[in-house]
């Protein structure tokens, strides 16, 4: 049985070999490997994989051009209708306007004639008027990280000098929503159990984002996330998210799109999910580091050093080469690689075992339920019961 690049055999290996690979549709470019904040919950800098210390600070023009060519050849070979490219980091705005413009131009030219949807994921501290004009001209959408009101946000998202970043991020969002609302892609919020869920939700909603992402803090069985203990509350993260769900679901008028809730509902109704950590759809994301290394989901940095590594590089390898790797096949295989506990669960098709990163345990690899298993079960069960109740009411009214 072949081993993955991290030295652990993927569960369900025979099923992994039989499953046809799925082309990458989304590409995450680590344009800059450093950050101007020192968030204490960041999976890149504070968790198991510390390889960032050895990476070039900025992606070179040669690596950018090679990346653009590789994405283009992959998209054309698989006849993709469109590709998504996310400028990421670290903090991508540290790369500077000129490098960002050259990156966007190189990617669009390299991927043509396949349309490319460009997004930048930023902490917002450097998102000034000049950057907004640039992204408007380049048609680049903007996603920002915001953890709630000032107390909630500044609990974690602080500068290297210890100062909170909330006021700067709020100012950036105001500039964005006032002058360039068409560029607003959404807000990303990491859940902290100490922050009131209703206050957090309403503070985000006040900016009228088109989309919200609520992310569970990254952790594993070997390094559990905060509050993920059996007692006294067995499902603290589900409780927090269910409180937000009730506010969102029962709101008057069309609610903001919350991807976690939307995708769970989509799968419960028989559809498929495009969100990692929900459902069993194959992962179709590739990451390119500043040095040109092709890697898997970068949240695997929370598991162990090198967990995302493939050994491939854009200067010598194609993205198709990654599709043949056992570790990538395992990441794409969905339900086939779930552990025995998950295989026996009636919610496995909706949960999908949660995010692969959260299944890691040092002695058993990824062959485990999610460290958030009780929370995921409780959240999905609550949403399912809510949807079934309302469908029953609608069905009765239609008779």
TIDOMAR-779815 format. One record per residue (C-alpha): residue number from 1; x, y, z. Coordinates in Angstrom, 1 decimal. Each point is the difference from the previous one (the first is absolute). Layout:
<recs>
+-----+--------+--------+--------+
! pos !     px !     py !     pz !
+-----+--------+--------+--------+
! NUM !      X !      Y !      Z !
...
+-----+--------+--------+--------+
</recs>
This chain:
<recs>
+-----+--------+--------+--------+
! pos !     px !     py !     pz !
+-----+--------+--------+--------+
!   1 !    0.0 !    0.0 !    0.0 !
!   2 !    1.6 !    3.4 !   -1.0 !
!   3 !    0.5 !    2.6 !    2.6 !
!   4 !   -1.0 !    3.7 !   -0.2 !
!   5 !    2.7 !    2.6 !   -0.1 !
!   6 !   -0.4 !    0.5 !    3.7 !
!   7 !    0.9 !   -3.6 !    0.6 !
!   8 !   -3.4 !   -1.2 !    1.1 !
!   9 !   -2.1 !   -2.4 !   -2.0 !
!  10 !   -3.3 !    1.5 !   -1.1 !
!  11 !   -3.1 !   -1.8 !    1.2 !
!  12 !   -2.1 !   -1.8 !   -2.6 !
!  13 !    3.0 !   -0.2 !   -2.4 !
!  14 !   -1.5 !   -2.4 !   -2.5 !
!  15 !   -3.0 !    2.3 !   -0.3 !
!  16 !    2.3 !    2.9 !   -0.4 !
!  17 !    1.8 !   -1.7 !   -2.9 !
!  18 !   -3.3 !   -0.8 !   -1.8 !
!  19 !   -1.4 !    3.5 !    0.3 !
!  20 !    0.7 !    2.2 !   -3.0 !
!  21 !    1.8 !    3.2 !    0.9 !
!  22 !   -1.8 !    3.3 !   -0.2 !
!  23 !    1.7 !    3.0 !   -1.6 !
!  24 !    1.0 !    2.9 !    2.2 !
!  25 !   -2.5 !    2.9 !   -0.4 !
!  26 !    1.4 !    2.3 !    2.6 !
!  27 !    3.6 !    1.1 !    0.5 !
!  28 !    1.3 !    1.7 !    3.1 !
!  29 !    3.1 !    2.1 !   -0.7 !
!  30 !    2.1 !    0.8 !    3.0 !
!  31 !    1.1 !    3.3 !   -1.4 !
!  32 !    1.8 !    1.1 !    3.2 !
!  33 !    1.1 !   -2.4 !    2.8 !
!  34 !    0.1 !    2.6 !    2.9 !
!  35 !   -2.7 !    1.9 !    1.7 !
!  36 !   -0.3 !    3.4 !    1.7 !
!  37 !   -2.2 !   -1.4 !    2.7 !
!  38 !    0.9 !   -2.6 !    2.7 !
!  39 !   -3.3 !   -1.8 !    0.4 !
!  40 !    0.4 !   -2.6 !    2.7 !
!  41 !   -2.5 !   -2.4 !   -1.6 !
!  42 !    1.7 !    0.0 !   -3.5 !
!  43 !    0.6 !   -3.5 !   -1.4 !
!  44 !    2.9 !    1.3 !   -2.1 !
!  45 !    2.2 !    1.4 !    2.7 !
!  46 !   -1.0 !   -1.4 !    3.4 !
!  47 !   -0.7 !   -3.7 !   -0.7 !
!  48 !    1.9 !   -3.2 !   -0.9 !
!  49 !    1.5 !    0.9 !   -3.4 !
!  50 !    2.6 !    2.8 !    0.4 !
!  51 !    1.5 !   -0.3 !   -3.6 !
!  52 !   -1.2 !    3.5 !   -0.7 !
!  53 !    3.3 !    1.2 !    1.6 !
!  54 !    1.9 !   -1.4 !   -2.9 !
!  55 !   -2.2 !    1.3 !   -2.8 !
!  56 !    0.8 !    3.0 !   -2.1 !
!  57 !   -1.9 !    3.0 !    1.2 !
!  58 !   -1.5 !    0.8 !   -3.4 !
!  59 !   -0.8 !   -2.1 !   -3.1 !
!  60 !    2.5 !    0.8 !   -2.7 !
!  61 !   -1.0 !    1.0 !   -3.6 !
!  62 !    1.4 !   -3.3 !   -1.3 !
!  63 !   -2.1 !   -2.1 !    2.4 !
!  64 !   -3.0 !    2.2 !   -0.8 !
!  65 !    0.3 !   -0.5 !   -3.7 !
!  66 !    0.5 !   -3.8 !    0.4 !
!  67 !   -3.0 !   -0.2 !    2.3 !
!  68 !   -2.2 !    1.9 !   -2.6 !
!  69 !    1.2 !   -2.4 !   -2.7 !
!  70 !   -0.7 !   -3.0 !    2.1 !
!  71 !   -3.5 !    1.1 !    1.0 !
!  72 !   -0.7 !    0.8 !   -3.7 !
!  73 !    1.1 !   -3.4 !   -1.3 !
!  74 !   -2.0 !   -1.7 !    2.8 !
!  75 !   -3.1 !    2.0 !   -0.8 !
!  76 !    0.2 !   -0.6 !   -3.7 !
!  77 !    0.9 !   -3.7 !    0.3 !
!  78 !   -3.1 !   -0.6 !    2.1 !
!  79 !   -2.2 !    2.4 !   -2.0 !
!  80 !   -1.0 !    1.9 !    3.1 !
!  81 !   -2.7 !    2.6 !   -0.3 !
!  82 !    1.7 !    2.3 !    2.4 !
!  83 !    2.7 !    0.0 !    2.7 !
!  84 !    0.2 !    1.8 !    3.3 !
!  85 !    3.3 !    1.5 !    1.2 !
!  86 !    0.4 !    1.4 !    3.5 !
!  87 !    2.9 !    2.3 !    0.8 !
!  88 !    1.0 !   -1.1 !    3.5 !
!  89 !    2.8 !    0.1 !    2.6 !
!  90 !    1.1 !    0.8 !    2.6 !
!  91 !   -1.4 !    3.4 !   -0.9 !
!  92 !   -0.1 !    0.3 !   -3.8 !
!  93 !   -0.1 !    3.9 !    0.0 !
!  94 !    3.5 !   -0.1 !    1.4 !
!  95 !    1.1 !   -0.9 !   -3.6 !
!  96 !   -0.8 !    3.5 !   -1.1 !
!  97 !   -2.2 !    1.4 !   -2.8 !
!  98 !    2.5 !   -0.6 !   -2.8 !
!  99 !    0.6 !   -3.7 !    0.8 !
! 100 !   -3.8 !   -0.6 !    0.5 !
! 101 !   -0.8 !    1.6 !   -3.3 !
! 102 !    2.7 !   -2.0 !   -1.8 !
! 103 !   -1.3 !   -3.2 !    1.7 !
! 104 !   -3.6 !    0.6 !   -1.1 !
! 105 !    1.1 !    0.9 !   -3.6 !
! 106 !    2.2 !   -3.1 !   -0.2 !
! 107 !   -2.7 !   -2.3 !    1.2 !
! 108 !   -2.7 !    1.4 !   -2.3 !
! 109 !    2.3 !   -0.3 !   -3.0 !
! 110 !    1.2 !   -3.4 !    0.9 !
! 111 !   -3.4 !   -1.4 !    0.6 !
! 112 !   -1.7 !    1.5 !   -3.0 !
! 113 !   -2.4 !   -0.7 !   -1.6 !
! 114 !   -1.4 !   -1.6 !    3.2 !
! 115 !   -1.6 !    2.7 !    2.1 !
! 116 !    1.7 !    0.6 !    3.4 !
! 117 !   -1.8 !    1.3 !    3.1 !
! 118 !    2.6 !    1.8 !    2.1 !
! 119 !   -0.4 !    0.6 !    3.8 !
! 120 !    2.3 !    1.4 !    2.6 !
! 121 !   -0.2 !   -1.2 !    3.6 !
! 122 !    1.3 !    2.7 !    2.2 !
! 123 !    0.0 !    1.0 !    3.7 !
! 124 !   -0.9 !    3.5 !   -1.2 !
! 125 !    2.6 !    2.1 !    1.8 !
! 126 !    1.6 !    1.2 !   -3.2 !
! 127 !   -3.2 !    0.3 !   -2.1 !
! 128 !    0.2 !    3.7 !   -0.9 !
! 129 !   -1.5 !    2.0 !   -2.8 !
! 130 !    2.9 !   -0.8 !   -2.3 !
! 131 !   -0.5 !   -3.7 !    0.4 !
! 132 !   -3.7 !    0.3 !   -0.5 !
! 133 !    0.5 !    1.9 !   -3.3 !
! 134 !    2.4 !   -2.7 !   -1.1 !
! 135 !   -2.3 !   -2.9 !    0.8 !
! 136 !   -2.9 !    1.9 !   -1.7 !
! 137 !    2.1 !    0.4 !   -3.2 !
! 138 !    1.2 !   -3.6 !    0.1 !
! 139 !   -3.5 !   -1.5 !    1.0 !
! 140 !    1.3 !   -1.7 !    3.1 !
! 141 !   -2.5 !   -0.8 !    2.7 !
! 142 !    0.9 !    0.6 !    3.7 !
! 143 !   -0.6 !   -2.3 !    3.0 !
! 144 !    0.9 !    1.3 !    3.4 !
! 145 !    0.6 !   -1.6 !    3.4 !
! 146 !   -2.1 !    1.4 !    2.8 !
! 147 !   -0.7 !   -1.8 !    3.3 !
! 148 !   -2.9 !    2.2 !    1.2 !
! 149 !   -0.1 !    3.2 !    2.0 !
! 150 !    3.2 !    1.7 !    1.4 !
! 151 !    0.3 !   -2.2 !    3.1 !
! 152 !   -0.5 !   -3.2 !   -2.0 !
! 153 !    2.2 !    0.9 !   -2.9 !
! 154 !    2.9 !    1.4 !    2.0 !
! 155 !    0.1 !   -3.0 !    2.3 !
! 156 !    2.0 !   -1.8 !   -2.7 !
! 157 !    0.7 !    2.3 !   -3.0 !
! 158 !    2.8 !    2.2 !    1.4 !
! 159 !    3.1 !    1.5 !   -1.5 !
! 160 !    3.5 !   -1.0 !    0.9 !
! 161 !    0.0 !    3.0 !    2.4 !
! 162 !   -3.1 !   -1.5 !    1.8 !
! 163 !   -2.4 !    2.7 !   -1.2 !
! 164 !   -3.4 !   -1.2 !   -1.3 !
! 165 !   -0.9 !    0.4 !   -3.7 !
! 166 !   -3.7 !    0.4 !    0.3 !
! 167 !   -0.2 !    3.7 !   -0.7 !
! 168 !    2.2 !   -0.2 !   -3.1 !
! 169 !   -2.0 !   -3.0 !   -1.4 !
! 170 !   -3.3 !    1.8 !    0.7 !
! 171 !    1.3 !    3.1 !   -1.8 !
! 172 !    1.0 !   -2.1 !   -3.0 !
! 173 !   -3.4 !   -1.7 !   -0.2 !
! 174 !   -1.7 !    3.4 !    0.1 !
! 175 !    2.2 !    1.2 !   -2.9 !
! 176 !   -0.9 !   -3.2 !   -1.9 !
! 177 !   -3.7 !    0.1 !    0.6 !
! 178 !   -0.3 !    3.7 !   -0.6 !
! 179 !    2.0 !    0.3 !   -3.2 !
! 180 !    0.3 !   -3.5 !   -1.4 !
! 181 !   -2.8 !   -2.2 !    1.2 !
! 182 !    0.1 !   -2.1 !   -3.1 !
! 183 !    3.5 !   -1.3 !    1.0 !
! 184 !   -1.2 !   -1.2 !    3.5 !
! 185 !    0.3 !   -3.8 !   -0.1 !
! 186 !   -0.7 !   -0.7 !    3.7 !
! 187 !    1.2 !   -0.2 !    3.6 !
! 188 !    1.9 !   -2.9 !    1.7 !
! 189 !   -0.5 !   -0.5 !    3.7 !
! 190 !    1.8 !   -2.5 !    2.2 !
! 191 !   -2.3 !   -1.2 !    2.8 !
! 192 !    1.1 !    0.7 !    3.6 !
! 193 !   -2.2 !   -1.4 !    2.7 !
! 194 !    0.7 !    3.0 !    2.2 !
! 195 !   -1.7 !    2.3 !   -2.5 !
! 196 !   -3.7 !    0.3 !    0.2 !
! 197 !   -1.4 !   -1.6 !   -3.2 !
! 198 !   -2.9 !    2.5 !   -0.5 !
! 199 !    2.2 !    3.0 !    0.6 !
! 200 !    2.6 !   -1.4 !   -2.4 !
! 201 !   -2.6 !   -0.8 !   -2.7 !
! 202 !   -1.7 !    3.4 !    0.2 !
! 203 !    3.3 !    1.9 !    0.0 !
! 204 !    0.9 !   -1.8 !   -3.3 !
! 205 !   -3.4 !    0.4 !   -1.4 !
! 206 !    0.2 !    3.8 !    0.5 !
! 207 !    2.5 !    0.1 !   -2.9 !
! 208 !   -2.5 !   -1.7 !   -2.3 !
! 209 !    2.4 !   -2.5 !   -1.4 !
! 210 !   -1.2 !   -2.2 !   -2.9 !
! 211 !    1.5 !   -3.0 !    1.8 !
! 212 !    1.1 !   -1.0 !    3.4 !
! 213 !    2.3 !   -2.9 !    0.9 !
! 214 !    0.1 !   -1.3 !    3.5 !
! 215 !    3.1 !   -2.1 !    0.5 !
! 216 !    0.7 !   -2.4 !    2.8 !
! 217 !    3.5 !    0.7 !    1.6 !
! 218 !    2.4 !   -2.5 !   -1.4 !
! 219 !    1.0 !   -2.8 !    2.3 !
! 220 !    0.6 !   -3.8 !    0.0 !
! 221 !   -0.3 !   -2.9 !    2.4 !
! 222 !    3.6 !    0.5 !    0.9 !
! 223 !   -0.4 !    3.8 !    0.5 !
! 224 !   -3.7 !    0.5 !    0.8 !
! 225 !   -1.7 !    3.4 !   -0.7 !
! 226 !   -1.1 !    2.1 !    2.9 !
! 227 !   -3.0 !   -1.3 !    1.9 !
! 228 !   -0.2 !   -3.3 !   -1.9 !
! 229 !   -0.3 !   -2.2 !    3.1 !
! 230 !   -2.7 !   -2.4 !    1.0 !
! 231 !   -1.2 !    1.9 !    3.0 !
! 232 !   -1.8 !    2.0 !    1.2 !
! 233 !   -1.4 !    0.9 !   -3.5 !
! 234 !    0.5 !   -2.8 !   -2.5 !
! 235 !   -0.9 !    2.1 !   -3.0 !
! 236 !    1.2 !    3.6 !    0.7 !
! 237 !    0.7 !    0.9 !   -3.7 !
! 238 !   -3.3 !   -1.4 !   -1.1 !
! 239 !   -1.8 !    2.0 !    2.7 !
! 240 !    1.7 !    3.2 !   -1.2 !
! 241 !   -0.7 !   -0.6 !   -3.7 !
! 242 !   -3.6 !   -1.1 !    0.7 !
! 243 !   -0.6 !    3.3 !    1.7 !
! 244 !    1.2 !    1.8 !   -3.1 !
! 245 !   -2.0 !   -2.4 !   -2.3 !
! 246 !   -3.2 !    0.8 !    1.9 !
! 247 !    0.6 !    3.8 !   -0.4 !
! 248 !    0.8 !   -0.5 !   -3.7 !
! 249 !   -2.7 !   -2.6 !   -0.9 !
! 250 !   -2.9 !    1.9 !    1.6 !
! 251 !    1.0 !    3.5 !   -1.2 !
! 252 !   -2.4 !    2.2 !   -1.9 !
! 253 !    0.8 !    0.5 !   -3.6 !
! 254 !    2.8 !   -1.7 !   -2.0 !
! 255 !    2.8 !   -0.9 !    2.3 !
! 256 !    3.7 !    0.3 !   -0.7 !
! 257 !    1.6 !   -3.1 !   -1.4 !
! 258 !    1.7 !   -2.0 !    2.7 !
! 259 !    1.9 !   -2.7 !   -1.9 !
! 260 !    0.2 !   -2.5 !    2.8 !
! 261 !   -3.8 !    0.0 !    0.5 !
! 262 !   -0.8 !    0.3 !   -3.7 !
! 263 !    2.2 !   -3.0 !   -0.9 !
! 264 !   -1.4 !   -2.2 !    2.7 !
! 265 !   -3.5 !    0.8 !   -1.1 !
! 266 !    0.9 !   -0.7 !   -3.6 !
! 267 !    1.4 !   -3.5 !    0.8 !
! 268 !   -3.0 !   -0.8 !    2.3 !
! 269 !   -2.3 !    0.8 !   -2.9 !
! 270 !    1.9 !   -2.4 !   -2.3 !
! 271 !    2.5 !    2.4 !   -1.6 !
! 272 !    3.8 !    0.2 !    0.2 !
! 273 !    2.3 !    2.3 !    1.9 !
! 274 !    2.7 !    2.2 !   -1.2 !
! 275 !    1.3 !    0.8 !    3.5 !
! 276 !    2.9 !   -2.0 !    1.4 !
! 277 !   -1.1 !   -1.8 !    3.2 !
! 278 !   -3.6 !   -0.5 !   -1.1 !
! 279 !   -1.2 !   -2.9 !   -2.1 !
! 280 !    2.1 !   -2.5 !   -1.9 !
! 281 !    0.7 !    1.9 !   -3.2 !
! 282 !    3.7 !   -0.3 !   -1.1 !
! 283 !    2.4 !    2.7 !    1.0 !
! 284 !    1.0 !    1.9 !   -3.1 !
! 285 !    2.4 !    2.6 !    1.5 !
! 286 !    3.7 !    0.3 !   -0.6 !
! 287 !    2.4 !    2.3 !    1.9 !
! 288 !    3.2 !    1.6 !   -1.4 !
! 289 !    2.5 !    1.3 !    2.6 !
! 290 !    2.2 !    3.0 !   -0.6 !
! 291 !    2.9 !   -2.3 !   -1.0 !
! 292 !   -2.2 !   -1.7 !   -2.7 !
! 293 !   -0.7 !   -3.2 !    2.0 !
! 294 !   -3.3 !   -1.6 !   -0.9 !
! 295 !   -1.9 !   -1.0 !    3.1 !
! 296 !   -3.3 !   -1.2 !    1.3 !
! 297 !   -2.4 !    1.8 !    2.4 !
! 298 !    2.2 !    2.4 !    2.0 !
! 299 !   -2.1 !   -0.5 !    3.1 !
! 300 !    1.9 !   -3.3 !    0.3 !
! 301 !    2.7 !    2.1 !    1.7 !
! 302 !   -2.0 !   -0.5 !    3.2 !
! 303 !    0.6 !   -3.8 !   -0.2 !
! 304 !    3.7 !   -0.5 !   -0.4 !
! 305 !    3.1 !    1.4 !   -1.8 !
! 306 !   -0.2 !   -0.8 !   -3.7 !
! 307 !   -3.6 !   -1.3 !    0.1 !
! 308 !   -0.9 !    2.1 !   -3.1 !
! 309 !    3.1 !   -0.8 !   -1.9 !
! 310 !   -0.1 !   -1.8 !   -3.3 !
! 311 !    3.7 !    0.3 !   -1.1 !
! 312 !   -1.1 !    1.6 !   -3.3 !
! 313 !    1.0 !    3.4 !   -1.3 !
! 314 !   -1.5 !    2.3 !   -2.7 !
! 315 !    3.4 !    0.3 !   -1.7 !
! 316 !    0.2 !   -3.7 !   -0.8 !
! 317 !   -3.4 !   -1.6 !    0.7 !
! 318 !   -3.6 !    0.3 !   -1.3 !
! 319 !   -3.0 !    0.2 !    2.3 !
! 320 !   -1.1 !   -3.3 !   -1.6 !
! 321 !    3.0 !   -1.6 !    1.7 !
! 322 !   -1.6 !    0.8 !    3.3 !
! 323 !   -3.2 !   -1.8 !   -0.9 !
! 324 !    1.9 !   -3.2 !   -0.1 !
! 325 !    1.4 !    0.2 !    3.5 !
! 326 !   -1.6 !   -2.3 !    2.7 !
! 327 !   -0.3 !    2.9 !    2.5 !
! 328 !   -1.9 !    2.1 !   -2.6 !
! 329 !   -2.1 !   -3.0 !   -1.0 !
! 330 !   -0.8 !   -0.5 !    3.7 !
! 331 !   -1.0 !    3.6 !    0.4 !
! 332 !   -2.3 !   -0.2 !   -3.0 !
! 333 !   -1.5 !   -3.4 !    0.8 !
! 334 !   -2.7 !    1.3 !    2.3 !
! 335 !   -1.9 !   -2.7 !    1.9 !
! 336 !    2.4 !   -2.7 !   -1.2 !
! 337 !    2.7 !    1.2 !    2.4 !
! 338 !   -2.2 !    0.5 !    3.0 !
! 339 !    0.9 !   -2.0 !    3.1 !
! 340 !   -2.2 !   -2.9 !    1.3 !
! 341 !   -1.8 !    2.3 !    2.5 !
! 342 !   -1.0 !    2.4 !   -2.8 !
! 343 !   -0.9 !   -2.7 !   -2.4 !
! 344 !   -2.6 !   -1.3 !    2.5 !
! 345 !   -1.5 !    3.5 !    0.6 !
! 346 !   -3.3 !    0.9 !   -1.6 !
! 347 !    1.1 !    3.5 !   -0.6 !
! 348 !    3.3 !   -0.9 !   -1.8 !
! 349 !   -1.2 !    1.2 !   -3.4 !
! 350 !   -0.8 !    3.5 !    1.4 !
! 351 !    2.9 !    0.3 !    2.4 !
! 352 !    2.6 !   -1.7 !   -2.2 !
! 353 !    2.1 !   -0.5 !    3.1 !
! 354 !    0.5 !    3.7 !    0.3 !
! 355 !    3.2 !    1.8 !   -1.1 !
! 356 !    2.8 !   -2.6 !   -0.6 !
! 357 !    2.4 !    2.1 !    2.1 !
! 358 !   -2.2 !   -0.5 !    3.1 !
! 359 !    0.2 !   -3.8 !   -0.2 !
! 360 !    3.8 !   -0.2 !    0.7 !
! 361 !    1.4 !   -1.9 !    2.9 !
! 362 !    3.7 !   -0.6 !    0.3 !
! 363 !   -0.2 !   -3.8 !    0.5 !
! 364 !   -2.8 !   -0.8 !   -2.6 !
! 365 !    0.4 !    2.7 !   -2.6 !
! 366 !   -3.3 !    1.2 !   -1.6 !
! 367 !   -1.9 !   -3.2 !    0.6 !
! 368 !   -2.2 !    1.5 !    2.7 !
! 369 !   -3.2 !    2.0 !    0.3 !
! 370 !    0.3 !    3.7 !    0.2 !
! 371 !    1.1 !    1.5 !    3.4 !
! 372 !   -3.2 !    2.0 !   -0.5 !
! 373 !   -2.2 !   -3.2 !   -0.5 !
! 374 !   -2.5 !    0.7 !    2.8 !
! 375 !   -0.4 !    3.6 !   -1.1 !
! 376 !   -0.4 !   -0.9 !   -3.7 !
! 377 !   -2.6 !   -2.6 !    0.8 !
! 378 !   -2.0 !    2.3 !    2.3 !
! 379 !    0.1 !    2.9 !   -2.6 !
! 380 !   -1.0 !   -2.1 !   -2.9 !
! 381 !   -2.7 !   -1.8 !    2.0 !
! 382 !   -1.5 !    3.4 !    1.1 !
! 383 !    0.0 !    1.4 !   -3.5 !
! 384 !   -1.5 !   -3.2 !   -1.4 !
! 385 !   -2.8 !   -0.1 !    2.6 !
! 386 !   -0.7 !    3.7 !   -0.8 !
! 387 !   -0.2 !   -0.6 !   -3.7 !
! 388 !   -2.1 !   -3.1 !    0.3 !
! 389 !   -2.5 !    1.8 !    2.3 !
! 390 !   -0.4 !    2.8 !   -2.5 !
! 391 !   -0.3 !   -2.3 !   -3.0 !
! 392 !   -2.7 !   -1.9 !    1.8 !
! 393 !   -1.9 !    3.3 !    0.7 !
! 394 !    0.3 !    1.0 !   -3.6 !
! 395 !   -1.1 !   -3.4 !   -1.2 !
! 396 !   -3.1 !    0.1 !    2.2 !
! 397 !   -0.9 !    3.5 !   -1.1 !
! 398 !    0.3 !   -1.1 !   -3.7 !
! 399 !   -2.6 !   -2.8 !    0.4 !
+-----+--------+--------+--------+
</recs>
